[in-house]
């Protein structure tokens, strides 16, 4: 770990706040921001999370869903236990992951997965989009109707291809960048709200409706929106 990286991290206010509040990573503030703005985590929700270690998002998700909810965290890396969180030490492509999940249905599927950084942006972006598509495939399989999907991705020219696959499955789709994401980073998050149901159970009349773009004051310039805006209460 380079000295410059260590110095920048120590001066980062989100890193310092995470240390002060006993959080496992600065990424916790990203999910907390998203959960405060969108109806993705509510008491009693069942949540499936990919890329969970070291547990920053798992801890936040657990706080939101409470004792009546449940969080299943998937990551091959070790993670210190969190009460109310089930950790599956598996990769997203593990052939028996579905069996371990028992074909359960979830209110929300989260993905904070990142590829192993190669230093070649085109490669890293492509791998990041592949991870979103993989997590999105599980979301389509396991989400309850009306559920939500949230995934980290590196922006780039391949992202619209993944969005074309996933966006029609949701009533609202958009991109956003939480304040805790570093400004210079290409990292952003895609959100699908109001899951329409699995393809084999889809409503024939559930075609995506186009409308004027929604407005997200926290979104960076150039944020694009797909589909019509739905008020949060209608998604519960």
C-alpha positions in Angstrom: 0.0 0.0 0.0 1.6 3.3 -1.2 2.3 6.1 1.2 0.2 8.5 -1.0 -2.8 6.2 -0.8 -2.5 5.9 3.0 -2.2 9.7 3.4 -5.2 10.3 1.2 -7.3 7.7 3.0 -6.4 9.2 6.4 -7.5 12.7 5.2 -10.7 11.3 3.7 -13.7 12.5 5.9 -15.7 9.4 5.2 -12.9 7.1 6.1 -12.4 9.0 9.4 -16.1 9.0 10.1 -16.3 5.2 9.5 -13.4 4.7 12.0 -15.1 7.0 14.5 -18.5 5.3 14.2 -17.2 1.8 14.3 -18.2 1.0 10.7 -16.3 -1.6 8.7 -15.7 0.6 5.6 -16.4 4.0 4.2 -18.7 2.3 1.7 -21.3 2.1 4.5 -22.1 5.8 3.9 -22.9 5.0 0.2 -25.6 2.5 1.1 -26.9 4.7 3.9 -27.3 7.5 1.5 -29.1 5.4 -1.1 -31.4 3.8 1.5 -32.3 7.2 2.8 -33.3 8.4 -0.7 -34.9 5.3 -2.1 -37.2 2.6 -0.7 -34.6 -0.2 -1.0 -34.3 -1.1 2.7 -37.3 -1.3 5.1 -38.0 -3.1 8.4 -38.8 -6.7 7.7 -37.1 -6.8 4.3 -35.1 -9.8 3.1 -31.9 -8.6 1.5 -29.4 -10.5 -0.7 -26.0 -8.8 -1.0 -23.1 -9.7 -3.3 -19.6 -8.5 -2.6 -20.2 -8.2 1.1 -16.8 -8.4 2.7 -15.7 -6.8 5.0 -19.3 -6.2 5.9 -19.8 -2.4 5.6 -23.0 -2.7 3.6 -24.2 -5.8 5.6 -24.1 -3.8 8.8 -26.1 -0.9 7.4 -28.6 -3.3 5.7 -29.1 -5.1 9.0 -29.8 -1.9 10.8 -32.5 -0.9 8.3 -34.3 -4.3 8.1 -34.2 -4.9 11.9 -34.9 -8.1 13.7 -37.9 -8.9 11.5 -35.7 -8.8 8.4 -32.8 -10.8 7.2 -29.6 -10.2 5.2 -27.8 -12.9 3.2 -24.2 -11.8 2.4 -22.4 -13.5 -0.5 -18.6 -13.2 -0.7 -15.8 -15.8 -1.0 -13.6 -13.7 1.4 -13.9 -14.1 5.2 -16.0 -11.6 7.1 -16.4 -11.1 10.9 -19.9 -12.3 12.0 -22.8 -9.8 12.2 -25.9 -10.8 14.2 -28.8 -11.3 11.8 -26.5 -11.6 8.7 -25.9 -15.0 7.1 -22.6 -15.1 5.3 -22.2 -17.5 2.4 -18.5 -17.8 1.5 -19.2 -18.4 -2.2 -18.6 -16.7 -5.5 -21.5 -15.3 -7.5 -20.8 -17.8 -10.2 -20.7 -20.8 -7.8 -22.9 -23.6 -9.4 -24.5 -24.5 -6.1 -25.3 -20.9 -5.0 -29.0 -21.2 -5.9 -29.3 -24.3 -3.8 -27.8 -22.6 -0.8 -30.2 -19.7 -1.3 -33.1 -22.3 -1.3 -34.8 -20.4 -4.1 -35.9 -17.8 -1.5 -37.4 -14.5 -2.6 -35.9 -11.2 -1.6 -37.2 -7.6 -1.4 -33.8 -6.2 -2.4 -30.7 -7.4 -4.2 -27.5 -5.4 -3.6 -24.2 -5.6 -5.3 -21.1 -3.7 -4.3 -18.8 -6.0 -6.2 -15.7 -4.7 -7.9 -13.4 -6.5 -10.3 -9.7 -7.1 -9.6 -8.2 -3.9 -10.9 -5.8 -4.4 -13.8 -4.9 -0.8 -14.4 -6.4 -0.9 -18.0 -9.6 1.0 -17.7 -11.3 -0.7 -20.7 -10.7 -4.1 -19.1 -11.8 -3.0 -15.6 -15.0 -1.4 -17.0 -15.9 -4.5 -19.0 -15.4 -6.7 -15.9 -17.4 -4.4 -13.8 -20.3 -4.5 -16.2 -20.1 -8.3 -16.3 -20.5 -8.3 -12.5 -23.6 -6.1 -12.8 -25.1 -8.4 -15.3 -24.4 -11.4 -13.1 -25.9 -9.8 -10.1 -28.8 -8.6 -12.2 -29.5 -12.2 -13.4 -29.9 -13.3 -9.8 -32.1 -10.3 -9.1 -34.4 -11.3 -12.0 -34.5 -14.8 -10.6 -35.0 -14.1 -6.9 -36.6 -10.7 -6.4 -40.2 -10.4 -5.2 -42.5 -8.3 -7.5 -42.0 -4.7 -6.5 -38.5 -5.4 -5.3 -35.3 -3.4 -5.8 -31.9 -3.9 -7.4 -28.8 -1.8 -6.6 -25.3 -2.4 -8.1 -22.0 -0.6 -8.3 -20.5 -0.2 -11.7 -17.6 1.7 -13.4 -19.1 4.0 -16.0 -18.3 3.4 -19.7 -19.6 2.5 -23.1 -20.6 -1.0 -22.2 -23.0 0.0 -19.5 -26.0 0.8 -21.7 -25.9 -2.8 -23.0 -26.4 -4.1 -19.4 -29.1 -1.5 -18.8 -30.9 -2.6 -22.0 -31.1 -6.1 -20.5 -32.2 -5.1 -17.0 -34.1 -1.8 -17.1 -37.2 -3.3 -18.7 -37.6 -5.6 -15.7 -38.2 -2.5 -13.5 -40.7 0.3 -13.4 -38.0 2.8 -12.6 -34.3 2.7 -13.6 -31.6 5.3 -12.9 -28.0 6.0 -12.3 -26.7 7.9 -9.3 -23.5 8.7 -7.4 -23.6 8.9 -3.6 -21.6 11.7 -2.0 -19.2 9.2 -0.4 -18.1 8.0 -3.9 -14.8 9.8 -4.7 -15.5 12.6 -7.2 -12.6 11.5 -9.5 -13.7 7.9 -9.6 -15.8 6.5 -12.4 -17.8 4.5 -9.8 -21.5 5.0 -9.9 -24.6 3.0 -8.9 -27.5 1.8 -11.0 -30.9 1.3 -9.3 -33.9 -0.7 -10.5 -37.1 0.0 -8.5 -40.4 -1.8 -8.8 -39.4 -5.2 -10.1 -42.0 -6.4 -12.7 -41.6 -10.1 -12.0 -39.7 -13.0 -13.5 -39.9 -13.2 -17.3 -42.0 -16.4 -17.2 -44.5 -14.6 -14.9 -44.4 -11.2 -16.5 -47.5 -9.1 -17.0 -48.2 -8.9 -20.8 -49.2 -5.3 -20.2 -46.0 -4.4 -18.3 -44.1 -2.8 -21.1 -41.7 0.0 -20.1 -43.3 3.4 -20.3 -41.2 6.3 -21.4 -41.5 9.8 -19.9 -39.6 12.9 -19.1 -36.4 12.2 -17.1 -36.8 12.2 -13.3 -34.7 14.6 -11.3 -32.2 13.5 -8.6 -30.5 16.5 -7.0 -27.7 14.3 -5.8 -27.0 12.8 -9.2 -23.9 14.0 -11.1 -24.3 15.9 -14.4 -25.2 13.7 -17.3 -27.2 11.2 -15.1 -29.7 9.4 -17.4 -33.1 8.0 -16.3 -35.1 5.2 -17.9 -38.8 4.8 -17.5 -41.3 6.8 -15.5 -40.9 8.0 -11.9 -42.7 6.1 -9.2 -43.3 7.5 -5.8 -41.5 5.4 -3.1 -44.7 4.5 -1.2 -46.0 2.6 -4.2 -43.1 0.3 -4.2 -43.6 -1.2 -0.8 
